[in-house]
Amino acid sequence: MANKMLPKYSTELFCDIWDELSKFQEDFTNSPFNGSITADNVIKLYYLLYARYGNNPIANYDINQWKYKIFSVIFQYGPTWEKRLDIQKKIRDLTETELLTGSKAIHNHALNPSTAPSTSSLDELTYINDQQTSQFRKNKLDAYGIQLSLLKTDVTEEFLDKFKKCFKIFVSSERPLLYVTDIDEDEIEEDE
């Protein structure tokens, strides 16, 4: 079996710092950013980060500073990510009946009602003289088209991209390259 040469970087890898979930959870719990997102989403985020950046070298020589960069990204964008995940799930879970339901327009006309109607009410009044309602219904194609356009982009991809700045961007190892500077003309002629 051939000995594989693993790349060496000048900084640690994500998986060197947080090789298991419990270490990530402990560091996040002990940080001032604890509570930014739910414990369930901390677990999901760890595995998402590990999948995306697990073998990437960090963009810091100071590991503690790097951890706080990660946690500050979670603090800045995590709550919005959670809310968008929740909305995305609700959109995915809409029934066909809910998708087909359209908007409703209510036009009331009351002559001398027994109580003064509120001008800001969106509810239909039961004591009016005249009421016109328009209820709209979407066709299936439009309804599913709207749902599909709302689900076109997963909200997690955008969130994970926020962490790019915490990692070095290159494809080769940082091993020093060796160059030959003195070339013997006689050796070149022998090789030919």
Contacts in CASP RR format, 6 or more apart in sequence:
PFRMAT RR
TARGET T0000
AUTHOR 0000-0000-0000
METHOD contacts of the structure
MODEL  1
MANKMLPKYSTELFCDIWDELSKFQEDFTNSPFNGSITADNVIKLYYLLY
ARYGNNPIANYDINQWKYKIFSVIFQYGPTWEKRLDIQKKIRDLTETELL
TGSKAIHNHALNPSTAPSTSSLDELTYINDQQTSQFRKNKLDAYGIQLSL
LKTDVTEEFLDKFKKCFKIFVSSERPLLYVTDIDEDEIEEDE
7 172 0 8 1.000
7 173 0 8 1.000
7 174 0 8 1.000
7 175 0 8 1.000
8 173 0 8 1.000
8 174 0 8 1.000
8 175 0 8 1.000
9 57 0 8 1.000
9 168 0 8 1.000
9 173 0 8 1.000
9 174 0 8 1.000
10 57 0 8 1.000
10 61 0 8 1.000
10 174 0 8 1.000
11 57 0 8 1.000
11 58 0 8 1.000
11 59 0 8 1.000
11 60 0 8 1.000
11 61 0 8 1.000
11 168 0 8 1.000
12 57 0 8 1.000
12 58 0 8 1.000
12 63 0 8 1.000
13 54 0 8 1.000
13 55 0 8 1.000
13 56 0 8 1.000
13 57 0 8 1.000
13 58 0 8 1.000
14 49 0 8 1.000
14 50 0 8 1.000
14 53 0 8 1.000
14 54 0 8 1.000
14 55 0 8 1.000
14 56 0 8 1.000
14 58 0 8 1.000
14 167 0 8 1.000
15 50 0 8 1.000
15 54 0 8 1.000
15 55 0 8 1.000
17 23 0 8 1.000
17 58 0 8 1.000
17 63 0 8 1.000
17 66 0 8 1.000
17 67 0 8 1.000
18 24 0 8 1.000
18 27 0 8 1.000
18 46 0 8 1.000
18 50 0 8 1.000
21 43 0 8 1.000
21 46 0 8 1.000
21 47 0 8 1.000
24 42 0 8 1.000
24 46 0 8 1.000
25 39 0 8 1.000
25 42 0 8 1.000
25 43 0 8 1.000
25 46 0 8 1.000
27 67 0 8 1.000
27 71 0 8 1.000
28 34 0 8 1.000
28 42 0 8 1.000
28 71 0 8 1.000
28 74 0 8 1.000
31 67 0 8 1.000
31 68 0 8 1.000
31 71 0 8 1.000
33 71 0 8 1.000
33 72 0 8 1.000
33 74 0 8 1.000
33 75 0 8 1.000
36 71 0 8 1.000
36 74 0 8 1.000
36 75 0 8 1.000
36 78 0 8 1.000
36 79 0 8 1.000
37 45 0 8 1.000
37 74 0 8 1.000
37 78 0 8 1.000
37 79 0 8 1.000
37 81 0 8 1.000
37 82 0 8 1.000
38 82 0 8 1.000
41 78 0 8 1.000
41 81 0 8 1.000
41 82 0 8 1.000
41 85 0 8 1.000
45 74 0 8 1.000
48 156 0 8 1.000
48 160 0 8 1.000
49 70 0 8 1.000
49 160 0 8 1.000
49 163 0 8 1.000
52 160 0 8 1.000
52 163 0 8 1.000
53 163 0 8 1.000
53 166 0 8 1.000
53 167 0 8 1.000
56 167 0 8 1.000
56 168 0 8 1.000
57 167 0 8 1.000
57 168 0 8 1.000
57 174 0 8 1.000
58 66 0 8 1.000
58 166 0 8 1.000
58 167 0 8 1.000
58 168 0 8 1.000
59 66 0 8 1.000
59 165 0 8 1.000
59 166 0 8 1.000
59 167 0 8 1.000
59 168 0 8 1.000
60 66 0 8 1.000
60 69 0 8 1.000
60 166 0 8 1.000
66 166 0 8 1.000
69 165 0 8 1.000
69 166 0 8 1.000
70 163 0 8 1.000
70 166 0 8 1.000
73 162 0 8 1.000
73 163 0 8 1.000
73 166 0 8 1.000
76 162 0 8 1.000
77 159 0 8 1.000
77 162 0 8 1.000
78 159 0 8 1.000
81 155 0 8 1.000
81 156 0 8 1.000
81 159 0 8 1.000
84 155 0 8 1.000
85 155 0 8 1.000
85 156 0 8 1.000
88 151 0 8 1.000
88 154 0 8 1.000
88 155 0 8 1.000
91 147 0 8 1.000
91 150 0 8 1.000
91 151 0 8 1.000
92 151 0 8 1.000
94 147 0 8 1.000
96 140 0 8 1.000
96 143 0 8 1.000
99 138 0 8 1.000
99 140 0 8 1.000
99 143 0 8 1.000
99 144 0 8 1.000
99 146 0 8 1.000
99 147 0 8 1.000
100 137 0 8 1.000
100 138 0 8 1.000
100 139 0 8 1.000
100 140 0 8 1.000
100 143 0 8 1.000
101 137 0 8 1.000
101 138 0 8 1.000
102 135 0 8 1.000
102 136 0 8 1.000
102 137 0 8 1.000
102 138 0 8 1.000
103 136 0 8 1.000
104 133 0 8 1.000
104 134 0 8 1.000
104 135 0 8 1.000
104 136 0 8 1.000
105 133 0 8 1.000
105 134 0 8 1.000
105 136 0 8 1.000
106 122 0 8 1.000
106 124 0 8 1.000
106 131 0 8 1.000
106 132 0 8 1.000
106 133 0 8 1.000
107 131 0 8 1.000
107 132 0 8 1.000
107 133 0 8 1.000
107 134 0 8 1.000
108 117 0 8 1.000
108 124 0 8 1.000
108 125 0 8 1.000
108 128 0 8 1.000
108 130 0 8 1.000
108 131 0 8 1.000
109 128 0 8 1.000
109 129 0 8 1.000
109 130 0 8 1.000
109 131 0 8 1.000
110 117 0 8 1.000
110 125 0 8 1.000
110 127 0 8 1.000
110 128 0 8 1.000
110 129 0 8 1.000
110 130 0 8 1.000
111 129 0 8 1.000
113 125 0 8 1.000
113 127 0 8 1.000
113 128 0 8 1.000
114 127 0 8 1.000
115 127 0 8 1.000
117 125 0 8 1.000
117 128 0 8 1.000
124 131 0 8 1.000
124 133 0 8 1.000
125 131 0 8 1.000
138 146 0 8 1.000
END
